[in-house]
Protein backbone atom coordinates (compact mmCIF):
# COMPACT_ATOMS: atom_id res chain seq x y z
CA UNK A 1 0.00 0.00 0.00
CA UNK A 2 1.41 3.42 -0.91
CA UNK A 3 0.79 5.09 2.44
CA UNK A 4 4.25 6.40 3.38
CA UNK A 5 5.60 9.87 2.74
CA UNK A 6 9.20 10.56 1.71
CA UNK A 7 10.26 10.46 5.39
CA UNK A 8 8.75 6.99 5.84
CA UNK A 9 5.82 8.22 7.93
CA UNK A 10 2.22 7.21 7.26
CA UNK A 11 0.23 9.98 5.55
CA UNK A 12 -2.93 10.42 7.61
CA UNK A 13 -5.43 13.02 8.70
CA UNK A 14 -6.18 12.41 12.36
CA UNK A 15 -5.76 8.65 11.97
CA UNK A 16 -7.57 8.33 8.65
CA UNK A 17 -4.96 7.12 6.16
CA UNK A 18 -5.04 9.59 3.28
CA UNK A 19 -4.38 7.37 0.26
CA UNK A 20 -6.19 4.24 1.44
CA UNK A 21 -9.88 4.76 2.20
CA UNK A 22 -11.04 2.46 5.00
CA UNK A 23 -7.56 2.16 6.55
CA UNK A 24 -7.06 3.73 9.97
CA UNK A 25 -4.15 4.36 12.31
CA UNK A 26 -4.08 4.24 16.13
CA UNK A 27 -1.53 4.89 18.87
CA UNK A 28 0.66 7.44 17.09
CA UNK A 29 1.93 10.49 19.00
CA UNK A 30 -0.37 13.50 18.55
CA UNK A 31 -2.74 11.49 16.35
CA UNK A 32 -5.78 13.55 17.33
CA UNK A 33 -4.71 14.95 20.70
CA UNK A 34 -1.57 15.29 22.83
CA UNK A 35 -2.37 12.17 24.86
CA UNK A 36 -2.96 9.91 21.84
CA UNK A 37 -0.20 7.48 22.82
CA UNK A 38 -1.64 7.01 26.33
CA UNK A 39 -4.49 4.63 27.14
CA UNK A 40 -7.01 7.36 27.94
CA UNK A 41 -6.06 9.30 24.80
CA UNK A 42 -6.13 6.23 22.57
CA UNK A 43 -9.61 5.44 23.87
CA UNK A 44 -10.86 8.88 22.83
CA UNK A 45 -9.14 8.51 19.44
CA UNK A 46 -10.75 5.09 18.99
CA UNK A 47 -14.17 6.60 19.70
CA UNK A 48 -13.61 9.34 17.08
CA UNK A 49 -12.25 6.93 14.48
CA UNK A 50 -15.02 4.37 15.04
CA UNK A 51 -17.59 7.06 14.20
CA UNK A 52 -15.67 7.82 11.00
CA UNK A 53 -15.42 4.11 10.20
CA UNK A 54 -19.17 3.65 10.66
CA UNK A 55 -19.81 6.49 8.21
CA UNK A 56 -17.37 4.94 5.73
CA UNK A 57 -19.04 1.52 5.98
CA UNK A 58 -22.55 2.99 5.74
CA UNK A 59 -21.56 4.84 2.56
CA UNK A 60 -20.23 1.66 0.96
CA UNK A 61 -23.13 -0.52 2.05
CA UNK A 62 -25.62 2.03 0.64
CA UNK A 63 -23.73 1.99 -2.67
CA UNK A 64 -24.13 -1.80 -2.88
CA UNK A 65 -27.88 -1.79 -2.23
C-alpha positions as CSV (number, residue, x, y, z in Angstrom):
1,X,0.0,0.0,0.0
2,X,1.4,3.4,-0.9
3,X,0.8,5.1,2.4
4,X,4.2,6.4,3.4
5,X,5.6,9.9,2.7
6,X,9.2,10.6,1.7
7,X,10.3,10.5,5.4
8,X,8.7,7.0,5.8
9,X,5.8,8.2,7.9
10,X,2.2,7.2,7.3
11,X,0.2,10.0,5.5
12,X,-2.9,10.4,7.6
13,X,-5.4,13.0,8.7
14,X,-6.2,12.4,12.4
15,X,-5.8,8.7,12.0
16,X,-7.6,8.3,8.7
17,X,-5.0,7.1,6.2
18,X,-5.0,9.6,3.3
19,X,-4.4,7.4,0.3
20,X,-6.2,4.2,1.4
21,X,-9.9,4.8,2.2
22,X,-11.0,2.5,5.0
23,X,-7.6,2.2,6.5
24,X,-7.1,3.7,10.0
25,X,-4.1,4.4,12.3
26,X,-4.1,4.2,16.1
27,X,-1.5,4.9,18.9
28,X,0.7,7.4,17.1
29,X,1.9,10.5,19.0
30,X,-0.4,13.5,18.5
31,X,-2.7,11.5,16.4
32,X,-5.8,13.5,17.3
33,X,-4.7,14.9,20.7
34,X,-1.6,15.3,22.8
35,X,-2.4,12.2,24.9
36,X,-3.0,9.9,21.8
37,X,-0.2,7.5,22.8
38,X,-1.6,7.0,26.3
39,X,-4.5,4.6,27.1
40,X,-7.0,7.4,27.9
41,X,-6.1,9.3,24.8
42,X,-6.1,6.2,22.6
43,X,-9.6,5.4,23.9
44,X,-10.9,8.9,22.8
45,X,-9.1,8.5,19.4
46,X,-10.8,5.1,19.0
47,X,-14.2,6.6,19.7
48,X,-13.6,9.3,17.1
49,X,-12.3,6.9,14.5
50,X,-15.0,4.4,15.0
51,X,-17.6,7.1,14.2
52,X,-15.7,7.8,11.0
53,X,-15.4,4.1,10.2
54,X,-19.2,3.7,10.7
55,X,-19.8,6.5,8.2
56,X,-17.4,4.9,5.7
57,X,-19.0,1.5,6.0
58,X,-22.5,3.0,5.7
59,X,-21.6,4.8,2.6
60,X,-20.2,1.7,1.0
61,X,-23.1,-0.5,2.0
62,X,-25.6,2.0,0.6
63,X,-23.7,2.0,-2.7
64,X,-24.1,-1.8,-2.9
65,X,-27.9,-1.8,-2.2
